[in-house]
């Protein structure tokens, strides 16, 4: 597994992944893919950084992190549905903290998102 920083050219793909995250966490966010892409563009031109989780040469997930605060704020964390339950999330999470040289991270989880709470 590797971690690759995302750029503005990744916003369309990140928007698709973000839409899946919204669906999986049963959030009531009604934004379209186009709106999510624009929002992601806004995040990446501000204090947020996005990173892909790459497994066997393919995108297996992503993280969106606000890096100008301490502790850093993990706004979005997603592992693709077809590669879950293989340890990639845990490995990605710890590798991301190592890459960012952080030991503490601020995370919010929707109270009904039991898989995220267990993670």
Jmol script that loads the backbone (N, CA, C; Angstrom):
load data "model"
ATOM      1  N   UNK A   1       0.832  -1.174   0.000  1.00  0.00           N
ATOM      2  CA  UNK A   1       0.000   0.000   0.000  1.00  0.00           C
ATOM      3  C   UNK A   1       0.880   1.241   0.000  1.00  0.00           C
ATOM      4  N   UNK A   2       0.390   2.258  -0.716  1.00  0.00           N
ATOM      5  CA  UNK A   2       1.098   3.532  -0.722  1.00  0.00           C
ATOM      6  C   UNK A   2       0.087   4.658  -0.549  1.00  0.00           C
ATOM      7  N   UNK A   3       0.609   5.808  -0.208  1.00  0.00           N
ATOM      8  CA  UNK A   3      -0.211   7.002  -0.049  1.00  0.00           C
ATOM      9  C   UNK A   3       0.250   8.008  -1.082  1.00  0.00           C
ATOM     10  N   UNK A   4      -0.705   8.540  -1.841  1.00  0.00           N
ATOM     11  CA  UNK A   4      -0.377   9.539  -2.856  1.00  0.00           C
ATOM     12  C   UNK A   4      -1.185  10.801  -2.601  1.00  0.00           C
ATOM     13  N   UNK A   5      -0.534  11.952  -2.576  1.00  0.00           N
ATOM     14  CA  UNK A   5      -1.279  13.198  -2.406  1.00  0.00           C
ATOM     15  C   UNK A   5      -2.144  13.471  -3.634  1.00  0.00           C
ATOM     16  N   UNK A   6      -3.310  14.010  -3.400  1.00  0.00           N
ATOM     17  CA  UNK A   6      -4.226  14.371  -4.485  1.00  0.00           C
ATOM     18  C   UNK A   6      -4.003  15.819  -4.885  1.00  0.00           C
ATOM     19  N   UNK A   7      -4.373  16.133  -6.112  1.00  0.00           N
ATOM     20  CA  UNK A   7      -4.299  17.497  -6.625  1.00  0.00           C
ATOM     21  C   UNK A   7      -5.688  17.909  -7.096  1.00  0.00           C
ATOM     22  N   UNK A   8      -5.800  19.120  -7.584  1.00  0.00           N
ATOM     23  CA  UNK A   8      -7.087  19.602  -8.088  1.00  0.00           C
ATOM     24  C   UNK A   8      -7.607  18.754  -9.242  1.00  0.00           C
ATOM     25  N   UNK A   9      -6.717  18.132  -9.995  1.00  0.00           N
ATOM     26  CA  UNK A   9      -7.171  17.285 -11.105  1.00  0.00           C
ATOM     27  C   UNK A   9      -7.856  16.013 -10.602  1.00  0.00           C
ATOM     28  N   UNK A  10      -7.697  15.706  -9.343  1.00  0.00           N
ATOM     29  CA  UNK A  10      -8.336  14.532  -8.757  1.00  0.00           C
ATOM     30  C   UNK A  10      -9.749  14.821  -8.235  1.00  0.00           C
ATOM     31  N   UNK A  11     -10.171  16.061  -8.278  1.00  0.00           N
ATOM     32  CA  UNK A  11     -11.471  16.425  -7.701  1.00  0.00           C
ATOM     33  C   UNK A  11     -12.647  15.637  -8.282  1.00  0.00           C
ATOM     34  N   UNK A  12     -12.718  15.374  -9.590  1.00  0.00           N
ATOM     35  CA  UNK A  12     -13.844  14.564 -10.088  1.00  0.00           C
ATOM     36  C   UNK A  12     -13.882  13.165  -9.463  1.00  0.00           C
ATOM     37  N   UNK A  13     -12.746  12.505  -9.372  1.00  0.00           N
ATOM     38  CA  UNK A  13     -12.699  11.163  -8.777  1.00  0.00           C
ATOM     39  C   UNK A  13     -12.984  11.215  -7.284  1.00  0.00           C
ATOM     40  N   UNK A  14     -12.454  12.219  -6.609  1.00  0.00           N
ATOM     41  CA  UNK A  14     -12.716  12.367  -5.175  1.00  0.00           C
ATOM     42  C   UNK A  14     -14.197  12.625  -4.913  1.00  0.00           C
ATOM     43  N   UNK A  15     -14.854  13.358  -5.795  1.00  0.00           N
ATOM     44  CA  UNK A  15     -16.290  13.623  -5.636  1.00  0.00           C
ATOM     45  C   UNK A  15     -17.092  12.327  -5.712  1.00  0.00           C
ATOM     46  N   UNK A  16     -16.714  11.443  -6.618  1.00  0.00           N
ATOM     47  CA  UNK A  16     -17.404  10.147  -6.742  1.00  0.00           C
ATOM     48  C   UNK A  16     -17.207   9.334  -5.462  1.00  0.00           C
ATOM     49  N   UNK A  17     -15.992   9.303  -4.965  1.00  0.00           N
ATOM     50  CA  UNK A  17     -15.719   8.579  -3.721  1.00  0.00           C
ATOM     51  C   UNK A  17     -16.457   9.214  -2.553  1.00  0.00           C
ATOM     52  N   UNK A  18     -16.501  10.536  -2.519  1.00  0.00           N
ATOM     53  CA  UNK A  18     -17.199  11.238  -1.456  1.00  0.00           C
ATOM     54  C   UNK A  18     -18.698  10.921  -1.485  1.00  0.00           C
ATOM     55  N   UNK A  19     -19.277  10.817  -2.679  1.00  0.00           N
ATOM     56  CA  UNK A  19     -20.696  10.464  -2.803  1.00  0.00           C
ATOM     57  C   UNK A  19     -20.946   9.073  -2.216  1.00  0.00           C
ATOM     58  N   UNK A  20     -20.035   8.139  -2.468  1.00  0.00           N
ATOM     59  CA  UNK A  20     -20.168   6.798  -1.894  1.00  0.00           C
ATOM     60  C   UNK A  20     -20.063   6.844  -0.374  1.00  0.00           C
ATOM     61  N   UNK A  21     -19.146   7.673   0.140  1.00  0.00           N
ATOM     62  CA  UNK A  21     -19.019   7.845   1.588  1.00  0.00           C
ATOM     63  C   UNK A  21     -20.326   8.367   2.178  1.00  0.00           C
ATOM     64  N   UNK A  22     -20.903   9.369   1.539  1.00  0.00           N
ATOM     65  CA  UNK A  22     -22.168   9.944   2.011  1.00  0.00           C
ATOM     66  C   UNK A  22     -23.257   8.871   2.038  1.00  0.00           C
ATOM     67  N   UNK A  23     -23.326   8.066   0.993  1.00  0.00           N
ATOM     68  CA  UNK A  23     -24.312   6.982   0.935  1.00  0.00           C
ATOM     69  C   UNK A  23     -24.067   5.956   2.043  1.00  0.00           C
ATOM     70  N   UNK A  24     -22.814   5.563   2.214  1.00  0.00           N
ATOM     71  CA  UNK A  24     -22.488   4.535   3.200  1.00  0.00           C
ATOM     72  C   UNK A  24     -22.763   4.979   4.627  1.00  0.00           C
ATOM     73  N   UNK A  25     -22.534   6.243   4.913  1.00  0.00           N
ATOM     74  CA  UNK A  25     -22.777   6.707   6.276  1.00  0.00           C
ATOM     75  C   UNK A  25     -24.209   7.188   6.481  1.00  0.00           C
ATOM     76  N   UNK A  26     -25.036   7.027   5.438  1.00  0.00           N
ATOM     77  CA  UNK A  26     -26.457   7.400   5.483  1.00  0.00           C
ATOM     78  C   UNK A  26     -26.650   8.863   5.901  1.00  0.00           C
ATOM     79  N   UNK A  27     -25.780   9.696   5.363  1.00  0.00           N
ATOM     80  CA  UNK A  27     -25.868  11.129   5.622  1.00  0.00           C
ATOM     81  C   UNK A  27     -26.965  11.710   4.735  1.00  0.00           C
ATOM     82  N   UNK A  28     -27.583  12.779   5.174  1.00  0.00           N
ATOM     83  CA  UNK A  28     -28.671  13.388   4.399  1.00  0.00           C
ATOM     84  C   UNK A  28     -28.176  14.472   3.435  1.00  0.00           C
ATOM     85  N   UNK A  29     -26.896  14.503   3.170  1.00  0.00           N
ATOM     86  CA  UNK A  29     -26.323  15.480   2.241  1.00  0.00           C
ATOM     87  C   UNK A  29     -26.881  15.229   0.834  1.00  0.00           C
ATOM     88  N   UNK A  30     -27.602  16.216   0.263  1.00  0.00           N
ATOM     89  CA  UNK A  30     -28.223  16.020  -1.051  1.00  0.00           C
ATOM     90  C   UNK A  30     -27.352  16.448  -2.236  1.00  0.00           C
ATOM     91  N   UNK A  31     -26.091  16.785  -1.991  1.00  0.00           N
ATOM     92  CA  UNK A  31     -25.251  17.330  -3.054  1.00  0.00           C
ATOM     93  C   UNK A  31     -25.057  16.341  -4.190  1.00  0.00           C
ATOM     94  N   UNK A  32     -25.017  16.877  -5.411  1.00  0.00           N
ATOM     95  CA  UNK A  32     -24.736  16.074  -6.597  1.00  0.00           C
ATOM     96  C   UNK A  32     -23.230  15.886  -6.740  1.00  0.00           C
ATOM     97  N   UNK A  33     -22.849  15.015  -7.665  1.00  0.00           N
ATOM     98  CA  UNK A  33     -21.419  14.804  -7.938  1.00  0.00           C
ATOM     99  C   UNK A  33     -20.762  16.124  -8.347  1.00  0.00           C
ATOM    100  N   UNK A  34     -21.435  16.906  -9.180  1.00  0.00           N
ATOM    101  CA  UNK A  34     -20.888  18.194  -9.622  1.00  0.00           C
ATOM    102  C   UNK A  34     -20.686  19.118  -8.423  1.00  0.00           C
ATOM    103  N   UNK A  35     -21.659  19.162  -7.530  1.00  0.00           N
ATOM    104  CA  UNK A  35     -21.542  20.015  -6.340  1.00  0.00           C
ATOM    105  C   UNK A  35     -20.442  19.506  -5.410  1.00  0.00           C
ATOM    106  N   UNK A  36     -20.343  18.201  -5.274  1.00  0.00           N
ATOM    107  CA  UNK A  36     -19.284  17.642  -4.432  1.00  0.00           C
ATOM    108  C   UNK A  36     -17.905  17.916  -5.012  1.00  0.00           C
ATOM    109  N   UNK A  37     -17.813  17.894  -6.336  1.00  0.00           N
ATOM    110  CA  UNK A  37     -16.541  18.215  -6.982  1.00  0.00           C
ATOM    111  C   UNK A  37     -16.144  19.656  -6.694  1.00  0.00           C
ATOM    112  N   UNK A  38     -17.086  20.560  -6.795  1.00  0.00           N
ATOM    113  CA  UNK A  38     -16.795  21.970  -6.500  1.00  0.00           C
ATOM    114  C   UNK A  38     -16.405  22.155  -5.044  1.00  0.00           C
ATOM    115  N   UNK A  39     -17.118  21.463  -4.152  1.00  0.00           N
ATOM    116  CA  UNK A  39     -16.788  21.562  -2.723  1.00  0.00           C
ATOM    117  C   UNK A  39     -15.380  21.027  -2.472  1.00  0.00           C
ATOM    118  N   UNK A  40     -15.046  19.904  -3.113  1.00  0.00           N
ATOM    119  CA  UNK A  40     -13.711  19.328  -2.945  1.00  0.00           C
ATOM    120  C   UNK A  40     -12.648  20.297  -3.459  1.00  0.00           C
ATOM    121  N   UNK A  41     -12.933  20.943  -4.570  1.00  0.00           N
ATOM    122  CA  UNK A  41     -12.011  21.939  -5.115  1.00  0.00           C
ATOM    123  C   UNK A  41     -11.776  23.058  -4.087  1.00  0.00           C
ATOM    124  N   UNK A  42     -12.850  23.476  -3.432  1.00  0.00           N
ATOM    125  CA  UNK A  42     -12.727  24.491  -2.383  1.00  0.00           C
ATOM    126  C   UNK A  42     -11.889  24.008  -1.215  1.00  0.00           C
ATOM    127  N   UNK A  43     -12.096  22.758  -0.802  1.00  0.00           N
ATOM    128  CA  UNK A  43     -11.283  22.205   0.276  1.00  0.00           C
ATOM    129  C   UNK A  43      -9.805  22.233  -0.098  1.00  0.00           C
ATOM    130  N   UNK A  44      -9.492  21.760  -1.308  1.00  0.00           N
ATOM    131  CA  UNK A  44      -8.084  21.608  -1.697  1.00  0.00           C
ATOM    132  C   UNK A  44      -7.390  22.928  -2.005  1.00  0.00           C
ATOM    133  N   UNK A  45      -8.158  23.970  -2.258  1.00  0.00           N
ATOM    134  CA  UNK A  45      -7.528  25.280  -2.435  1.00  0.00           C
ATOM    135  C   UNK A  45      -7.429  26.020  -1.101  1.00  0.00           C
ATOM    136  N   UNK A  46      -7.937  25.418  -0.055  1.00  0.00           N
ATOM    137  CA  UNK A  46      -7.855  25.965   1.292  1.00  0.00           C
ATOM    138  C   UNK A  46      -6.891  25.143   2.136  1.00  0.00           C
ATOM    139  N   UNK A  47      -7.203  24.996   3.431  1.00  0.00           N
ATOM    140  CA  UNK A  47      -6.277  24.330   4.348  1.00  0.00           C
ATOM    141  C   UNK A  47      -6.367  22.803   4.365  1.00  0.00           C
ATOM    142  N   UNK A  48      -7.137  22.218   3.463  1.00  0.00           N
ATOM    143  CA  UNK A  48      -7.281  20.767   3.430  1.00  0.00           C
ATOM    144  C   UNK A  48      -6.331  20.129   2.418  1.00  0.00           C
ATOM    145  N   UNK A  49      -5.947  18.890   2.726  1.00  0.00           N
ATOM    146  CA  UNK A  49      -5.152  18.085   1.808  1.00  0.00           C
ATOM    147  C   UNK A  49      -5.843  16.728   1.704  1.00  0.00           C
ATOM    148  N   UNK A  50      -5.856  16.180   0.491  1.00  0.00           N
ATOM    149  CA  UNK A  50      -6.446  14.862   0.267  1.00  0.00           C
ATOM    150  C   UNK A  50      -5.351  13.890  -0.127  1.00  0.00           C
ATOM    151  N   UNK A  51      -5.543  12.651   0.261  1.00  0.00           N
ATOM    152  CA  UNK A  51      -4.572  11.595  -0.026  1.00  0.00           C
ATOM    153  C   UNK A  51      -5.311  10.340  -0.470  1.00  0.00           C
ATOM    154  N   UNK A  52      -4.778   9.706  -1.511  1.00  0.00           N
ATOM    155  CA  UNK A  52      -5.292   8.422  -1.946  1.00  0.00           C
ATOM    156  C   UNK A  52      -4.589   7.302  -1.192  1.00  0.00           C
ATOM    157  N   UNK A  53      -5.341   6.260  -0.930  1.00  0.00           N
ATOM    158  CA  UNK A  53      -4.792   4.983  -0.483  1.00  0.00           C
ATOM    159  C   UNK A  53      -4.702   4.123  -1.733  1.00  0.00           C
ATOM    160  N   UNK A  54      -3.492   3.716  -2.088  1.00  0.00           N
ATOM    161  CA  UNK A  54      -3.269   2.919  -3.292  1.00  0.00           C
ATOM    162  C   UNK A  54      -2.896   1.492  -2.885  1.00  0.00           C
ATOM    163  N   UNK A  55      -3.657   0.532  -3.400  1.00  0.00           N
ATOM    164  CA  UNK A  55      -3.392  -0.882  -3.129  1.00  0.00           C
ATOM    165  C   UNK A  55      -3.317  -1.609  -4.471  1.00  0.00           C
ATOM    166  N   UNK A  56      -2.230  -2.294  -4.692  1.00  0.00           N
ATOM    167  CA  UNK A  56      -2.019  -3.031  -5.943  1.00  0.00           C
ATOM    168  C   UNK A  56      -2.244  -2.147  -7.171  1.00  0.00           C
ATOM    169  N   UNK A  57      -1.783  -0.899  -7.087  1.00  0.00           N
ATOM    170  CA  UNK A  57      -1.845   0.015  -8.213  1.00  0.00           C
ATOM    171  C   UNK A  57      -3.177   0.706  -8.441  1.00  0.00           C
ATOM    172  N   UNK A  58      -4.162   0.435  -7.580  1.00  0.00           N
ATOM    173  CA  UNK A  58      -5.488   1.048  -7.750  1.00  0.00           C
ATOM    174  C   UNK A  58      -5.880   1.834  -6.512  1.00  0.00           C
ATOM    175  N   UNK A  59      -6.728   2.830  -6.722  1.00  0.00           N
ATOM    176  CA  UNK A  59      -7.238   3.618  -5.604  1.00  0.00           C
ATOM    177  C   UNK A  59      -8.146   2.732  -4.760  1.00  0.00           C
ATOM    178  N   UNK A  60      -7.816   2.622  -3.484  1.00  0.00           N
ATOM    179  CA  UNK A  60      -8.602   1.818  -2.543  1.00  0.00           C
ATOM    180  C   UNK A  60      -9.338   2.690  -1.547  1.00  0.00           C
ATOM    181  N   UNK A  61      -9.102   3.998  -1.592  1.00  0.00           N
ATOM    182  CA  UNK A  61      -9.763   4.914  -0.666  1.00  0.00           C
ATOM    183  C   UNK A  61      -9.098   6.268  -0.685  1.00  0.00           C
ATOM    184  N   UNK A  62      -9.589   7.119   0.195  1.00  0.00           N
ATOM    185  CA  UNK A  62      -9.002   8.449   0.311  1.00  0.00           C
ATOM    186  C   UNK A  62      -9.253   9.007   1.704  1.00  0.00           C
ATOM    187  N   UNK A  63      -8.504  10.044   2.025  1.00  0.00           N
ATOM    188  CA  UNK A  63      -8.687  10.789   3.263  1.00  0.00           C
ATOM    189  C   UNK A  63      -8.589  12.271   2.939  1.00  0.00           C
ATOM    190  N   UNK A  64      -9.400  13.058   3.631  1.00  0.00           N
ATOM    191  CA  UNK A  64      -9.361  14.513   3.514  1.00  0.00           C
ATOM    192  C   UNK A  64      -9.038  15.055   4.895  1.00  0.00           C
ATOM    193  N   UNK A  65      -7.921  15.780   4.989  1.00  0.00           N
ATOM    194  CA  UNK A  65      -7.396  16.209   6.272  1.00  0.00           C
ATOM    195  C   UNK A  65      -7.180  17.716   6.289  1.00  0.00           C
ATOM    196  N   UNK A  66      -7.651  18.353   7.351  1.00  0.00           N
ATOM    197  CA  UNK A  66      -7.366  19.777   7.557  1.00  0.00           C
ATOM    198  C   UNK A  66      -6.063  19.850   8.337  1.00  0.00           C
ATOM    199  N   UNK A  67      -5.077  20.468   7.724  1.00  0.00           N
ATOM    200  CA  UNK A  67      -3.722  20.402   8.279  1.00  0.00           C
ATOM    201  C   UNK A  67      -3.256  21.669   8.985  1.00  0.00           C
ATOM    202  N   UNK A  68      -4.094  22.708   9.004  1.00  0.00           N
ATOM    203  CA  UNK A  68      -3.641  23.957   9.622  1.00  0.00           C
ATOM    204  C   UNK A  68      -4.122  24.100  11.062  1.00  0.00           C
ATOM    205  N   UNK A  69      -4.608  23.014  11.660  1.00  0.00           N
ATOM    206  CA  UNK A  69      -5.061  23.024  13.047  1.00  0.00           C
ATOM    207  C   UNK A  69      -4.344  21.911  13.799  1.00  0.00           C
ATOM    208  N   UNK A  70      -4.278  22.038  15.111  1.00  0.00           N
ATOM    209  CA  UNK A  70      -3.711  20.990  15.949  1.00  0.00           C
ATOM    210  C   UNK A  70      -4.711  20.674  17.034  1.00  0.00           C
ATOM    211  N   UNK A  71      -5.118  19.442  17.200  1.00  0.00           N
ATOM    212  CA  UNK A  71      -4.713  18.340  16.344  1.00  0.00           C
ATOM    213  C   UNK A  71      -5.287  18.490  14.937  1.00  0.00           C
ATOM    214  N   UNK A  72      -4.673  17.790  13.989  1.00  0.00           N
ATOM    215  CA  UNK A  72      -5.203  17.829  12.627  1.00  0.00           C
ATOM    216  C   UNK A  72      -6.627  17.273  12.651  1.00  0.00           C
ATOM    217  N   UNK A  73      -7.415  17.651  11.654  1.00  0.00           N
ATOM    218  CA  UNK A  73      -8.815  17.249  11.602  1.00  0.00           C
ATOM    219  C   UNK A  73      -9.045  16.339  10.400  1.00  0.00           C
ATOM    220  N   UNK A  74      -9.448  15.118  10.657  1.00  0.00           N
ATOM    221  CA  UNK A  74      -9.759  14.166   9.601  1.00  0.00           C
ATOM    222  C   UNK A  74     -11.234  14.326   9.256  1.00  0.00           C
ATOM    223  N   UNK A  75     -11.507  15.029   8.164  1.00  0.00           N
ATOM    224  CA  UNK A  75     -12.876  15.333   7.777  1.00  0.00           C
ATOM    225  C   UNK A  75     -13.560  14.163   7.076  1.00  0.00           C
ATOM    226  N   UNK A  76     -12.821  13.505   6.181  1.00  0.00           N
ATOM    227  CA  UNK A  76     -13.381  12.381   5.430  1.00  0.00           C
ATOM    228  C   UNK A  76     -12.357  11.262   5.372  1.00  0.00           C
ATOM    229  N   UNK A  77     -12.849  10.050   5.534  1.00  0.00           N
ATOM    230  CA  UNK A  77     -11.993   8.863   5.456  1.00  0.00           C
ATOM    231  C   UNK A  77     -12.836   7.767   4.836  1.00  0.00           C
ATOM    232  N   UNK A  78     -12.364   7.205   3.726  1.00  0.00           N
ATOM    233  CA  UNK A  78     -13.173   6.255   2.983  1.00  0.00           C
ATOM    234  C   UNK A  78     -12.303   5.159   2.385  1.00  0.00           C
ATOM    235  N   UNK A  79     -12.765   3.927   2.555  1.00  0.00           N
ATOM    236  CA  UNK A  79     -12.162   2.775   1.888  1.00  0.00           C
ATOM    237  C   UNK A  79     -13.224   2.222   0.939  1.00  0.00           C
ATOM    238  N   UNK A  80     -12.826   1.968  -0.295  1.00  0.00           N
ATOM    239  CA  UNK A  80     -13.764   1.505  -1.321  1.00  0.00           C
ATOM    240  C   UNK A  80     -14.430   0.194  -0.911  1.00  0.00           C
ATOM    241  N   UNK A  81     -15.674   0.085  -1.276  1.00  0.00           N
ATOM    242  CA  UNK A  81     -16.502  -1.053  -0.856  1.00  0.00           C
ATOM    243  C   UNK A  81     -15.899  -2.404  -1.228  1.00  0.00           C
ATOM    244  N   UNK A  82     -15.311  -2.491  -2.404  1.00  0.00           N
ATOM    245  CA  UNK A  82     -14.827  -3.788  -2.876  1.00  0.00           C
ATOM    246  C   UNK A  82     -13.527  -4.246  -2.231  1.00  0.00           C
ATOM    247  N   UNK A  83     -12.912  -3.401  -1.407  1.00  0.00           N
ATOM    248  CA  UNK A  83     -11.656  -3.798  -0.756  1.00  0.00           C
ATOM    249  C   UNK A  83     -11.726  -3.682   0.764  1.00  0.00           C
ATOM    250  N   UNK A  84     -12.916  -3.589   1.292  1.00  0.00           N
ATOM    251  CA  UNK A  84     -13.071  -3.492   2.748  1.00  0.00           C
ATOM    252  C   UNK A  84     -12.850  -4.850   3.412  1.00  0.00           C
ATOM    253  N   UNK A  85     -12.639  -4.779   4.725  1.00  0.00           N
ATOM    254  CA  UNK A  85     -12.461  -5.956   5.577  1.00  0.00           C
ATOM    255  C   UNK A  85     -11.164  -6.702   5.263  1.00  0.00           C
ATOM    256  N   UNK A  86     -10.182  -5.951   4.761  1.00  0.00           N
ATOM    257  CA  UNK A  86      -8.882  -6.555   4.452  1.00  0.00           C
ATOM    258  C   UNK A  86      -7.746  -5.861   5.203  1.00  0.00           C
ATOM    259  N   UNK A  87      -8.101  -4.958   6.112  1.00  0.00           N
ATOM    260  CA  UNK A  87      -7.093  -4.256   6.888  1.00  0.00           C
ATOM    261  C   UNK A  87      -6.559  -2.997   6.251  1.00  0.00           C
ATOM    262  N   UNK A  88      -7.062  -2.647   5.059  1.00  0.00           N
ATOM    263  CA  UNK A  88      -6.528  -1.461   4.371  1.00  0.00           C
ATOM    264  C   UNK A  88      -6.831  -0.174   5.128  1.00  0.00           C
ATOM    265  N   UNK A  89      -8.011  -0.073   5.735  1.00  0.00           N
ATOM    266  CA  UNK A  89      -8.372   1.144   6.457  1.00  0.00           C
ATOM    267  C   UNK A  89      -7.427   1.416   7.618  1.00  0.00           C
ATOM    268  N   UNK A  90      -7.197   0.406   8.414  1.00  0.00           N
ATOM    269  CA  UNK A  90      -6.305   0.551   9.569  1.00  0.00           C
ATOM    270  C   UNK A  90      -4.884   0.885   9.124  1.00  0.00           C
ATOM    271  N   UNK A  91      -4.415   0.171   8.106  1.00  0.00           N
ATOM    272  CA  UNK A  91      -3.055   0.413   7.601  1.00  0.00           C
ATOM    273  C   UNK A  91      -2.942   1.825   7.027  1.00  0.00           C
ATOM    274  N   UNK A  92      -3.934   2.224   6.244  1.00  0.00           N
ATOM    275  CA  UNK A  92      -3.951   3.557   5.645  1.00  0.00           C
ATOM    276  C   UNK A  92      -3.973   4.633   6.725  1.00  0.00           C
ATOM    277  N   UNK A  93      -4.827   4.457   7.722  1.00  0.00           N
ATOM    278  CA  UNK A  93      -4.950   5.435   8.799  1.00  0.00           C
ATOM    279  C   UNK A  93      -3.607   5.648   9.498  1.00  0.00           C
ATOM    280  N   UNK A  94      -2.971   4.567   9.893  1.00  0.00           N
ATOM    281  CA  UNK A  94      -1.695   4.688  10.610  1.00  0.00           C
ATOM    282  C   UNK A  94      -0.584   5.222   9.703  1.00  0.00           C
ATOM    283  N   UNK A  95      -0.568   4.794   8.451  1.00  0.00           N
ATOM    284  CA  UNK A  95       0.443   5.298   7.515  1.00  0.00           C
ATOM    285  C   UNK A  95       0.243   6.785   7.240  1.00  0.00           C
ATOM    286  N   UNK A  96      -1.007   7.214   7.179  1.00  0.00           N
ATOM    287  CA  UNK A  96      -1.292   8.633   6.949  1.00  0.00           C
ATOM    288  C   UNK A  96      -0.804   9.477   8.122  1.00  0.00           C
ATOM    289  N   UNK A  97      -1.079   9.030   9.336  1.00  0.00           N
ATOM    290  CA  UNK A  97      -0.595   9.775  10.506  1.00  0.00           C
ATOM    291  C   UNK A  97       0.927   9.826  10.533  1.00  0.00           C
ATOM    292  N   UNK A  98       1.551   8.736  10.153  1.00  0.00           N
ATOM    293  CA  UNK A  98       3.014   8.715  10.100  1.00  0.00           C
ATOM    294  C   UNK A  98       3.523   9.689   9.036  1.00  0.00           C
ATOM    295  N   UNK A  99       2.907   9.654   7.881  1.00  0.00           N
ATOM    296  CA  UNK A  99       3.331  10.546   6.790  1.00  0.00           C
ATOM    297  C   UNK A  99       3.199  12.013   7.196  1.00  0.00           C
ATOM    298  N   UNK A 100       2.117  12.327   7.925  1.00  0.00           N
ATOM    299  CA  UNK A 100       1.872  13.701   8.356  1.00  0.00           C
ATOM    300  C   UNK A 100       2.618  14.040   9.644  1.00  0.00           C
ATOM    301  N   UNK A 101       3.342  13.071  10.183  1.00  0.00           N
ATOM    302  CA  UNK A 101       4.095  13.221  11.429  1.00  0.00           C
ATOM    303  C   UNK A 101       3.182  13.691  12.560  1.00  0.00           C
ATOM    304  N   UNK A 102       2.054  12.999  12.687  1.00  0.00           N
ATOM    305  CA  UNK A 102       1.068  13.326  13.718  1.00  0.00           C
ATOM    306  C   UNK A 102       0.781  12.092  14.560  1.00  0.00           C
ATOM    307  N   UNK A 103       0.487  12.331  15.812  1.00  0.00           N
ATOM    308  CA  UNK A 103       0.103  11.242  16.702  1.00  0.00           C
ATOM    309  C   UNK A 103      -1.343  11.395  17.171  1.00  0.00           C
ATOM    310  N   UNK A 104      -1.853  12.605  17.090  1.00  0.00           N
ATOM    311  CA  UNK A 104      -3.211  12.892  17.550  1.00  0.00           C
ATOM    312  C   UNK A 104      -4.002  13.454  16.384  1.00  0.00           C
ATOM    313  N   UNK A 105      -5.243  12.991  16.256  1.00  0.00           N
ATOM    314  CA  UNK A 105      -6.109  13.451  15.173  1.00  0.00           C
ATOM    315  C   UNK A 105      -7.513  13.662  15.726  1.00  0.00           C
ATOM    316  N   UNK A 106      -8.160  14.704  15.261  1.00  0.00           N
ATOM    317  CA  UNK A 106      -9.533  15.008  15.638  1.00  0.00           C
ATOM    318  C   UNK A 106     -10.454  14.370  14.589  1.00  0.00           C
ATOM    319  N   UNK A 107     -11.415  13.568  15.049  1.00  0.00           N
ATOM    320  CA  UNK A 107     -12.322  12.860  14.158  1.00  0.00           C
ATOM    321  C   UNK A 107     -13.746  13.025  14.669  1.00  0.00           C
ATOM    322  N   UNK A 108     -14.669  13.255  13.748  1.00  0.00           N
ATOM    323  CA  UNK A 108     -16.090  13.250  14.082  1.00  0.00           C
ATOM    324  C   UNK A 108     -16.739  12.095  13.350  1.00  0.00           C
ATOM    325  N   UNK A 109     -17.640  11.402  14.026  1.00  0.00           N
ATOM    326  CA  UNK A 109     -18.353  10.278  13.432  1.00  0.00           C
ATOM    327  C   UNK A 109     -19.835  10.470  13.722  1.00  0.00           C
ATOM    328  N   UNK A 110     -20.669  10.268  12.697  1.00  0.00           N
ATOM    329  CA  UNK A 110     -22.112  10.340  12.899  1.00  0.00           C
ATOM    330  C   UNK A 110     -22.526   9.261  13.894  1.00  0.00           C
ATOM    331  N   UNK A 111     -23.385   9.610  14.816  1.00  0.00           N
ATOM    332  CA  UNK A 111     -23.700   8.689  15.915  1.00  0.00           C
ATOM    333  C   UNK A 111     -24.324   7.381  15.454  1.00  0.00           C
ATOM    334  N   UNK A 112     -24.943   7.354  14.293  1.00  0.00           N
ATOM    335  CA  UNK A 112     -25.558   6.125  13.788  1.00  0.00           C
ATOM    336  C   UNK A 112     -24.635   5.326  12.871  1.00  0.00           C
ATOM    337  N   UNK A 113     -23.425   5.833  12.644  1.00  0.00           N
ATOM    338  CA  UNK A 113     -22.484   5.150  11.760  1.00  0.00           C
ATOM    339  C   UNK A 113     -21.662   4.147  12.576  1.00  0.00           C
ATOM    340  N   UNK A 114     -22.283   3.031  12.896  1.00  0.00           N
ATOM    341  CA  UNK A 114     -21.651   2.039  13.763  1.00  0.00           C
ATOM    342  C   UNK A 114     -20.350   1.464  13.208  1.00  0.00           C
ATOM    343  N   UNK A 115     -20.251   1.196  11.900  1.00  0.00           N
ATOM    344  CA  UNK A 115     -18.948   0.701  11.399  1.00  0.00           C
ATOM    345  C   UNK A 115     -17.817   1.702  11.630  1.00  0.00           C
ATOM    346  N   UNK A 116     -18.101   2.975  11.470  1.00  0.00           N
ATOM    347  CA  UNK A 116     -17.065   3.998  11.691  1.00  0.00           C
ATOM    348  C   UNK A 116     -16.709   4.094  13.174  1.00  0.00           C
ATOM    349  N   UNK A 117     -17.697   3.978  14.020  1.00  0.00           N
ATOM    350  CA  UNK A 117     -17.443   4.028  15.463  1.00  0.00           C
ATOM    351  C   UNK A 117     -16.567   2.843  15.877  1.00  0.00           C
ATOM    352  N   UNK A 118     -16.871   1.659  15.357  1.00  0.00           N
ATOM    353  CA  UNK A 118     -16.061   0.472  15.684  1.00  0.00           C
ATOM    354  C   UNK A 118     -14.626   0.654  15.167  1.00  0.00           C
ATOM    355  N   UNK A 119     -14.478   1.262  13.997  1.00  0.00           N
ATOM    356  CA  UNK A 119     -13.150   1.483  13.428  1.00  0.00           C
ATOM    357  C   UNK A 119     -12.338   2.362  14.357  1.00  0.00           C
TER     358      UNK A 119
END
end "model"
wireframe off; spacefill off
backbone 0.3
color backbone group
